[in-house]
């Protein structure tokens, strides 16, 4: 039993933390020692499990101990990094061996030094709690009862039944102007972008601007197709003037995903872009990423739905509503580009599986798609409020929380004089991946709640609070 002073101004968890820390530094707890479980130490000392958990999390954040799934915390060896350094630099008669002889050992050492991530606040992956696999499995069964439909490679444009269902859905939910014969199915956003880049290149277009929030894969596809690519912010006041000055012929943007917290591009900006495209005879690629995941009210209609001159290429994917392993995407082309696709149809093969297309078509027909969107919106709205409350409870005045309007990220600004890189490192040392928000000034983060199970959110936030304590 620890000698805890319950009348001291020092919190109990800090007394437990200090006792174990001194025992490790003094050599009383050697490397590999397994500490008592949270439950056992709490019961032995008459304190709450949260008190012990806070102490252990702080010790883990500082590198004294390491957690194991379903096993007690393990004491780490303090001279660990010195030993790794000597391993990385083997010597022979006092001289360093050539770097080519270090490669194998270095890789092993680096793998040992790689931080373990226990809670991932950085990923926007779909929440496993938000999808009913049993329902999806049911529609797989229906499709398997018609094996004759699965024996071919499929239409290069996509299965007609899925395109028809998507045309109806997109018209009602997103205001997209389309018919089934103007929709092309793909195996993900990258697949759709590759087809788009090919069609635009064949039209002689070379200069594209891509919103700076988009991932590098998009830029890479256009660069590989010979485009000159610049990045711009779709929120900047001088956006259109920049597009004119740079003689841009194609602009890739995400109007319904203005930022990672669900704010969208204004109607005024949308109309401004459509006017630019009309006058410049340019194209706008609208990536309708995340459009379904707005918590309140109807999502704003698509940019394509406002387009009267067919200058918008519309791209979407179900990967934020269905698990991303279901590799599907769709795009709606202006008629002139659709004509080009049909003329060169032999150049393209369908990249999406026929079974996945047919299953999704049945899922939409049965009304499950609309139900899934409603379930997910409700789930994310409740989970975002819960995590925002936890952040304020455990981090309090040391942060400012910005609640999202949609999506899976909560904005957090940390009030500290430390550089952002150090704050990020402290989180990573505690086994927490965090995403830096590069769109605003200060020590700001976008913390996702989607990949962390609801029942583990409190422990995850407690660990974050311990890592950032005192900064």
C-alpha positions, 0 to 999 in steps of 0.5 A: 500500500502506498503512503498517500497523504489525503490531506495534502493539496497535491492530488492523489493521482499525482502522489501515485505518479510521483511514487512510481516515477521515483521508484523507477528512477531509483531502480526499485522497479526494473525494466520489464516489471509489470505494475499492478492493474488499475483495479488492483492498485485502486482497491489496495489504496482505497482510491478510484480507478480514474485516479490510478488511470490518470497516474498511469497515463501520465507515466506512459506519456512521459515514457516511464511505462508502456501499456499492453492490451488486456495486460498490466503496464510494463516498466520501460528501461530508462537508458533505452535510447542510449542502447539503441544508439550504440546498436545503430553505430556498431564499432570495430576496434573503436571505429564505426562500421560502414553505413551499409552494414548498419541497415539491418540493425537500424531498421530493427532499432527504428521499429522498436523506437516507433511509437505505439498508437493506442487511440487515433484522433487523426483519422477520419475513417468511418466509425465501425459502430455506424454500420450494420453489417447484417443488413449489407450481408442480406443484400449480398445474399440476394445478389448471389441468388442470380449468379448469371449476373456475376459472370462478366466484367460488367459495363465499362460505364457501370451497372445500369441498375446502380446508375438508375438508382443513383440518378434518382438519389442524387436528384432528390438528395443533392439536386444533381442534374443527371440521368443514368446515361451520364453517370460513370461508376468507378472503384473509388475517387482516385479511379474517377479522377483518373478517367476525368484527367484522361478526358480533360487531357484529350481536350487539350487542357493542361492547367489545373488548380486544386484546393489545398485541403485535398490529399496528394493522391489527387494532385499526383493523378493530374501530374502523372497525366501531364497537367501543370498543378497549383494549389489554392484555398477555395476560401481565399477572398482572391480565389477567382482572381488567382484562377484568372491570373494563373490561366487555370482551365480546371479547378478541383474543389470540395464545396460541401466540405469547406473544412473538416468540421462541416462548414460549406462553401457559400452560395455567393462563392459557388455562383462566383466560380460558375461565372468564372467557368462560364467566361473562361470556358473552364471546368470545375470538378466538384468532389462532393466529399462528406456531403451526407454527414451534416448534423442539422437540416438538409445538406446544401445542394450541389454546385452541379445543381446550380450549373446551367452551362454544363461546366461542372464535373461531379464526383462522389463516393459512399466511403463515408457512409459505407465502409471504405473497403467497399470500393465504389465511386460515381461521377456525372459528366457534362454532355460534351465530356460524356460524348468523348467517353462514349467515343473512346469507350474501348479505352476504359475498363470497369474498375469496380466489382459487379457484385458490389455495384449490384449489392449497393443498387439493391441497398438503395432500392430497399431504402437502406441507404437513406436509413443508413445516412440518417443513422450515421448523422444521428450517431455522429451528432451525439458522439461529437457532443459527448467528445466535446464535453469530455474535452472540456471536462479534462482539459478545461481552460487550457483549450478552446473547443469548436463543435463541428456542424458535420463530419467527424472532427472537433476543432481544438486550439491549445493555449500554450507558448510551446511550438505545435511540433512539441505539443504533437510529440507529447501526444504521440509519446502517449500513444495518441495520433493527432491531426494538426489543423494547418488552415488556422493559426496557433496550436490548433488540431482537428481531433476525430472521434470516428475511429475510437469506440464510444466506450473508450472515448473517455479513456482516450481523452484522459490520456490526451489530458495527461499528455498535455498537462501543464503545457 
